[in-house]
Amino acid sequence: MKRSGLITTKIGMTRLYDDGGVAHPVTVLSVGDCAVIGNRTQEKNGYVANILGLREAKAKHVAKPQLVAAEKAGVKPYRKVVEFRVSDDCVIPAGTQLSASHFVAGQFVDVQATSKGKGYQGAMKRHNFGGKEATHGVLKAHRSIGGTGMREWPGRVLKGKKMAGQMGNETVTVQNLKVFGVDTAENLIFVEGAVPGSNGTFVLVTDAVKKEHKDLPVPTVIANNGAETATETEAVAE
């Protein structure tokens, strides 16, 4: 069984305390107005998926193809739209408003976001090189990367060589982060540890693929006008 993930927004980091008084660094993720805006079916598309949207957008800020697709589906256009492939028993009807209760405290999740851009950086910062010696004849080359080429053959720099260049601003996935808790009133998820990206970045949160999960809401917990209706919950062992 494979459940849908959620689109969230990174708010920032703080610390929370458990019952024993131990402080835990957590990242705060806001679910906001995340909702299901469509589905993919095996008969029509060849696979099964939920299409989620986050942060309602004005029509003038949305490309025409996406605007037409939203009108056909009878939903509002959203700024961020993502597909999550799911199993047949985890399809969520279009128009369903999702909440932070989709995840439960103690479970493990995988998060994906765009990391902070660092610009053009040298190899020491970009690849954690040690640099050259501070003395013993080294002159004005303490932070250089050294030789990069070959001898007569192949006589060129091989592709993938660790050198200076653009650092950050790439898709990063962090696995097996623990959910410290959820705030259903404010629709927030507290994840232990750091999450890629700056504050305000869109973050995709899914059940950890390398962990076993039990007693998760299947397919989700539906939010209805401030109240929540729990769907069928069953023991899950992925």
URJOWO-V601173 format. One record per run of one state. SS is the DSSP state (H for helix, E for strand, C for the rest). FROM is the first residue (numbers start at 1). TO is the last residue. If there is no record, write none. Layout:
# URJOWO-V601173
ss=SS from=FROM to=TO
ss=SS from=FROM to=TO
This chain:
# URJOWO-V601173
ss=C from=1 to=5
ss=E from=6 to=17
ss=C from=18 to=22
ss=E from=23 to=30
ss=C from=31 to=34
ss=E from=35 to=40
ss=C from=41 to=41
ss=H from=42 to=45
ss=C from=46 to=48
ss=E from=49 to=56
ss=C from=57 to=58
ss=H from=59 to=61
ss=C from=62 to=63
ss=H from=64 to=73
ss=C from=74 to=77
ss=E from=78 to=85
ss=C from=86 to=87
ss=H from=88 to=90
ss=C from=91 to=96
ss=E from=97 to=98
ss=C from=99 to=99
ss=H from=100 to=102
ss=C from=103 to=107
ss=E from=108 to=114
ss=C from=115 to=118
ss=E from=119 to=121
ss=C from=122 to=122
ss=H from=123 to=127
ss=C from=128 to=164
ss=E from=165 to=167
ss=C from=168 to=170
ss=E from=171 to=183
ss=C from=184 to=187
ss=E from=188 to=192
ss=C from=193 to=201
ss=E from=202 to=207
ss=C from=208 to=215
ss=E from=216 to=217
ss=C from=218 to=220
ss=E from=221 to=224
ss=C from=225 to=226
ss=E from=227 to=230
ss=C from=231 to=232
ss=E from=233 to=234
ss=C from=235 to=238
